[in-house]
Amino acid sequence: MPIVIDSRQNISLQLEELIERLDVDLDTRCHDSISAAAAGLQGLANNRTFLADRVAAELKDLATMQRGNTYTPQVVMLHLDPRKNYFLRANIWPSAEDAVMQASGPDPFFYHKPHDHNFNFLTVGYHGPGYWSDYYEYDYDQVAGYPGEDMGLRFIERSALSAGKTMLYRAFVDVHDQLPAEELSISLNIMENTLRPVVTDQYAADTVSGVIKKMVNRNNMVCVLSVAAAIGDENTVEIVDHISRRHVNPRIRFAALKSMGSRVHNPDQRIELLSHGLDDASLLVRESAKAEIRKVMAPRAETEHARA
């Protein structure tokens, strides 16, 4: 489970003071470095007025309110400098009885959606009793990443992010199933802002069966390959085909192969094309190709069953 850091501080920091500290030598990829930032984050959490003051200031200028925030309304962005390897945010965690939960449901808050992270982040409870989590661990390097694959999940405990509690969520290790807070709660986060989430996978987990449900991080390359295969000319299609065979990332190879298959309407020809993935060096590509072939064959099997 995430590492609980005993960082109780008597000091109270302004947001600008915390930023000055973090700008010196923080490396959010390093557990020791980001753990060392816990004292500063706790100092900010001891400042009981900064967040209300920040929100009030932004409400005075709705035209620029939360400009650059690409998250859901749950997140209040506090500081983002693209040149730095971190950013700061506050997260709002409603209870099941709060109006916003009753209006939108739990999905925008990632409640009841077990998942891992492909980035480190440090969090502290700022207000309220905090959201609950069922915590698990797994070994990222031991999974290929295809849906239905056993993750080797190990249940650790259920606990809440109570006010003042500071935790380091470790990339590629910690999995949690978040449960609604008993009352409206707020957490503060120091988030990793590196290229790791771009080139690695984040998974949704089925904690009952212990398998990967799907990949949840966005990969723009997958969308681009689909468009290229759908509307590209012969040269473009050749490029997509080359990517399906040679790209270093197996998930990109399969996305290119699947895109190539989408151009073929004859089921037998599509299966023949997808079968190229069965010889790939990556288990991810082989298993994904098998699953895609099963989808192509499913209508035929249903027809044959109906005739029988």
C-alpha positions as CSV (number, residue, x, y, z in Angstrom):
1,M,0.0,0.0,0.0
2,P,1.1,3.6,-0.2
3,I,3.9,4.5,2.2
4,V,2.6,6.4,5.3
5,I,5.0,9.2,6.2
6,D,5.1,10.6,9.7
7,S,5.6,14.3,8.8
8,R,3.5,16.1,11.5
9,Q,4.7,19.7,11.4
10,N,3.9,22.7,13.6
11,I,4.8,25.2,10.9
12,S,2.3,26.7,8.5
13,L,3.4,27.5,4.9
14,Q,2.0,29.7,2.2
15,L,1.6,28.1,-1.2
16,E,4.4,30.2,-2.6
17,E,6.7,29.1,0.2
18,L,6.1,25.4,-0.7
19,I,6.7,26.1,-4.4
20,E,10.0,27.7,-3.5
21,R,11.1,24.6,-1.6
22,L,10.0,22.2,-4.3
23,D,11.7,24.1,-7.0
24,V,15.1,23.6,-5.4
25,D,15.8,19.8,-5.9
26,L,12.6,17.8,-6.1
27,D,12.7,14.7,-8.2
28,T,9.2,13.2,-8.3
29,R,10.5,10.0,-9.9
30,C,12.6,9.2,-6.8
31,H,10.8,7.9,-3.7
32,D,13.3,9.4,-1.3
33,S,13.1,12.8,-2.9
34,I,9.3,13.1,-3.0
35,S,9.1,11.6,0.5
36,A,11.4,14.4,1.7
37,A,8.8,16.9,0.4
38,A,6.2,15.6,2.9
39,A,7.2,18.1,5.6
40,G,6.5,21.0,3.2
41,L,3.2,19.5,2.1
42,Q,2.2,19.1,5.7
43,G,3.1,22.7,6.3
44,L,0.8,23.8,3.5
45,A,-2.0,21.5,5.0
46,N,-1.5,23.4,8.3
47,N,-2.5,26.6,6.5
48,R,-6.2,26.5,7.1
49,T,-7.1,29.5,5.0
50,F,-4.9,29.3,1.8
51,L,-7.3,27.1,-0.2
52,A,-10.4,29.1,0.6
53,D,-8.5,32.3,-0.2
54,R,-7.4,30.8,-3.5
55,V,-10.9,29.7,-4.5
56,A,-12.3,33.1,-3.6
57,A,-9.7,34.9,-5.7
58,E,-10.5,32.8,-8.7
59,L,-14.2,33.2,-8.3
60,K,-13.7,37.0,-8.8
61,D,-12.5,36.4,-12.3
62,L,-14.5,33.6,-13.9
63,A,-12.9,34.2,-17.3
64,T,-9.5,32.9,-16.1
65,M,-10.7,30.5,-13.4
66,Q,-8.7,27.3,-13.4
67,R,-7.3,28.1,-16.9
68,G,-5.1,25.1,-18.0
69,N,-6.8,22.6,-15.7
70,T,-7.6,19.6,-17.9
71,Y,-8.9,17.5,-15.0
72,T,-12.6,17.0,-13.9
73,P,-14.2,19.6,-11.6
74,Q,-13.1,17.5,-8.7
75,V,-9.6,19.0,-9.1
76,V,-8.5,22.5,-8.2
77,M,-5.1,23.1,-9.8
78,L,-2.8,25.0,-7.5
79,H,0.4,25.3,-9.4
80,L,1.6,24.0,-12.8
81,D,4.9,25.0,-14.4
82,P,5.5,22.8,-17.5
83,R,9.3,23.2,-17.0
84,K,9.1,21.4,-13.6
85,N,8.7,17.7,-12.8
86,Y,5.8,18.3,-10.4
87,F,2.5,20.1,-10.1
88,L,0.3,20.8,-7.1
89,R,-3.5,20.2,-6.9
90,A,-6.3,19.9,-4.4
91,N,-8.9,17.1,-4.8
92,I,-12.5,17.2,-3.6
93,W,-14.0,14.0,-2.3
94,P,-17.8,14.1,-1.7
95,S,-19.7,11.7,0.4
96,A,-22.5,9.6,-1.0
97,E,-25.1,12.0,0.6
98,D,-23.6,15.2,-1.0
99,A,-25.6,16.8,-3.8
100,V,-22.8,16.6,-6.3
101,M,-22.5,12.8,-5.9
102,Q,-26.3,12.4,-6.2
103,A,-26.3,14.5,-9.3
104,S,-23.3,13.0,-11.1
105,G,-22.8,9.6,-9.6
106,P,-19.5,8.2,-8.4
107,D,-17.7,7.9,-11.7
108,P,-16.2,11.5,-11.9
109,F,-14.5,10.9,-8.6
110,F,-13.1,7.4,-9.5
111,Y,-15.0,5.8,-6.7
112,H,-15.4,2.0,-7.1
113,K,-12.9,2.0,-9.9
114,P,-9.8,0.1,-8.8
115,H,-6.7,1.2,-10.5
116,D,-2.9,1.6,-10.3
117,H,-0.8,4.6,-11.2
118,N,2.0,5.1,-13.7
119,F,3.3,8.1,-11.7
120,N,4.3,8.9,-8.1
121,F,2.3,11.3,-6.0
122,L,2.3,12.5,-2.4
123,T,-1.0,13.3,-0.7
124,V,-2.1,14.7,2.6
125,G,-5.6,14.9,4.1
126,Y,-6.6,18.6,4.3
127,H,-10.2,18.6,5.3
128,G,-12.8,16.0,6.5
129,P,-12.4,12.4,7.4
130,G,-11.0,11.5,3.9
131,Y,-11.9,9.0,1.2
132,W,-11.5,5.3,2.0
133,S,-9.5,2.9,0.0
134,D,-9.0,-0.9,-0.3
135,Y,-5.3,-1.1,-0.9
136,Y,-3.5,-3.7,-3.0
137,E,0.0,-4.2,-4.4
138,Y,1.3,-5.9,-7.5
139,D,4.4,-6.1,-9.7
140,Y,4.1,-4.1,-12.9
141,D,7.1,-5.8,-14.5
142,Q,5.4,-9.2,-14.2
143,V,2.4,-8.3,-16.3
144,A,2.2,-7.9,-20.1
145,G,-0.9,-5.6,-19.9
146,Y,-3.7,-7.3,-21.8
147,P,-7.3,-7.4,-20.5
148,G,-8.0,-10.6,-18.5
149,E,-4.4,-11.0,-17.4
150,D,-3.8,-12.0,-13.8
151,M,-2.2,-9.1,-12.0
152,G,-1.1,-11.0,-8.9
153,L,-2.9,-8.6,-6.7
154,R,-2.1,-8.7,-2.9
155,F,-4.7,-7.2,-0.6
156,I,-3.1,-5.1,2.1
157,E,-5.7,-3.2,4.1
158,R,-8.7,-0.8,4.1
159,S,-8.0,2.7,5.5
160,A,-8.9,6.4,5.1
161,L,-6.9,9.4,4.2
162,S,-7.7,11.3,7.4
163,A,-6.8,14.9,8.0
164,G,-3.0,15.3,8.4
165,K,-2.2,11.8,7.2
166,T,0.5,11.9,4.5
167,M,1.0,9.0,2.0
168,L,3.3,8.3,-0.9
169,Y,1.5,6.5,-3.8
170,R,4.2,4.6,-5.7
171,A,4.0,4.2,-9.4
172,F,3.7,0.6,-10.7
173,V,3.1,-0.8,-7.2
174,D,0.1,0.6,-5.4
175,V,-3.5,-0.3,-6.5
176,H,-6.5,1.2,-4.7
177,D,-10.2,0.9,-4.9
178,Q,-11.5,4.3,-3.6
179,L,-14.7,4.5,-1.6
180,P,-16.7,7.6,-0.8
181,A,-15.7,9.7,2.1
182,E,-18.2,9.7,5.0
183,E,-18.3,13.5,4.8
184,L,-17.0,16.0,2.2
185,S,-13.2,15.8,2.2
186,I,-10.3,17.5,0.5
187,S,-6.7,16.3,-0.1
188,L,-3.6,18.1,-1.3
189,N,-1.2,16.5,-3.8
190,I,2.3,16.8,-5.1
191,M,2.0,15.1,-8.5
192,E,4.8,13.7,-10.7
193,N,4.9,15.6,-14.0
194,T,7.3,13.6,-16.2
195,L,7.2,11.6,-19.4
196,R,6.7,8.3,-17.6
197,P,2.9,8.4,-17.8
198,V,3.2,8.9,-21.6
199,V,5.3,5.8,-22.3
200,T,3.9,3.4,-19.6
201,D,0.5,2.0,-18.9
202,Q,-2.0,2.5,-16.2
203,Y,-4.6,-0.2,-15.5
204,A,-8.1,-0.6,-14.3
205,A,-8.2,-3.7,-12.1
206,D,-10.9,-6.2,-11.2
207,T,-10.2,-6.9,-7.6
208,V,-12.6,-9.8,-7.4
209,S,-10.9,-11.9,-10.1
210,G,-7.6,-10.2,-9.8
211,V,-7.2,-9.4,-13.5
212,I,-6.6,-6.4,-15.6
213,K,-9.9,-4.9,-16.9
214,K,-8.4,-2.4,-19.4
215,M,-5.8,0.3,-19.8
216,V,-7.1,3.6,-18.6
217,N,-4.5,6.2,-19.6
218,R,-5.0,7.9,-22.9
219,N,-2.5,7.2,-25.8
220,N,-2.9,9.8,-28.6
221,M,-0.8,7.5,-30.9
222,V,-3.6,4.9,-30.9
223,C,-6.1,7.5,-32.2
224,V,-3.7,8.8,-34.8
225,L,-3.1,5.3,-36.1
226,S,-6.8,4.6,-36.4
227,V,-7.3,7.8,-38.5
228,A,-4.2,7.1,-40.6
229,A,-5.4,3.6,-41.5
230,A,-8.9,4.8,-42.1
231,I,-8.3,7.7,-44.5
232,G,-4.6,7.5,-45.4
233,D,-3.2,6.9,-48.8
234,E,-1.0,4.0,-49.8
235,N,2.1,5.6,-48.4
236,T,0.4,6.3,-45.0
237,V,-0.9,2.7,-44.8
238,E,2.7,1.4,-45.5
239,I,3.9,3.5,-42.5
240,V,1.2,2.1,-40.3
241,D,2.1,-1.4,-41.4
242,H,5.7,-0.7,-40.6
243,I,4.8,0.5,-37.1
244,S,2.8,-2.7,-36.6
245,R,5.9,-4.7,-37.1
246,R,8.8,-2.6,-35.9
247,H,7.7,-0.1,-33.2
248,V,9.5,-0.6,-29.9
249,N,6.3,-0.3,-27.8
250,P,4.2,-3.5,-28.1
251,R,0.9,-1.6,-27.4
252,I,1.6,0.7,-30.3
253,R,2.5,-2.3,-32.5
254,F,-0.9,-3.9,-31.7
255,A,-2.8,-0.6,-32.2
256,A,-1.3,-0.3,-35.6
257,L,-2.1,-3.9,-36.4
258,K,-5.7,-3.4,-35.3
259,S,-6.0,-0.3,-37.3
260,M,-4.8,-2.2,-40.4
261,G,-7.4,-4.8,-39.7
262,S,-10.1,-2.2,-39.6
263,R,-9.5,-1.5,-43.3
264,V,-10.3,-5.1,-44.2
265,H,-14.0,-6.0,-44.4
266,N,-13.7,-9.6,-45.4
267,P,-13.6,-11.6,-42.1
268,D,-11.1,-14.2,-43.4
269,Q,-8.7,-11.6,-44.7
270,R,-9.0,-9.6,-41.5
271,I,-8.2,-12.8,-39.5
272,E,-5.3,-13.5,-41.7
273,L,-3.9,-10.0,-41.2
274,L,-4.5,-10.1,-37.4
275,S,-2.7,-13.4,-37.3
276,H,0.6,-11.7,-37.9
277,G,0.3,-10.5,-34.2
278,L,0.3,-14.2,-33.0
279,D,4.1,-14.4,-33.9
280,D,5.0,-11.1,-32.1
281,A,7.7,-11.3,-29.4
282,S,5.4,-9.6,-26.9
283,L,2.8,-11.5,-24.9
284,L,0.6,-8.4,-24.9
285,V,0.5,-8.3,-28.7
286,R,-0.1,-12.1,-29.0
287,E,-3.0,-12.1,-26.5
288,S,-4.5,-8.9,-27.9
289,A,-4.4,-10.4,-31.4
290,K,-6.1,-13.6,-30.1
291,A,-8.9,-11.5,-28.5
292,E,-9.4,-9.4,-31.7
293,I,-9.6,-12.6,-33.8
294,R,-12.2,-14.0,-31.5
295,K,-14.3,-10.9,-32.0
296,V,-14.1,-11.3,-35.8
297,M,-15.1,-14.9,-35.5
298,A,-17.9,-14.4,-33.0
299,P,-20.7,-13.5,-35.6
300,R,-19.8,-16.5,-37.7
301,A,-19.9,-18.8,-34.7
302,E,-23.3,-17.4,-33.7
303,T,-24.6,-18.0,-37.3
304,E,-23.4,-21.5,-37.3
305,H,-24.9,-22.1,-33.9
306,A,-28.3,-20.8,-35.1
307,R,-28.2,-23.0,-38.2
308,A,-27.5,-26.1,-36.0
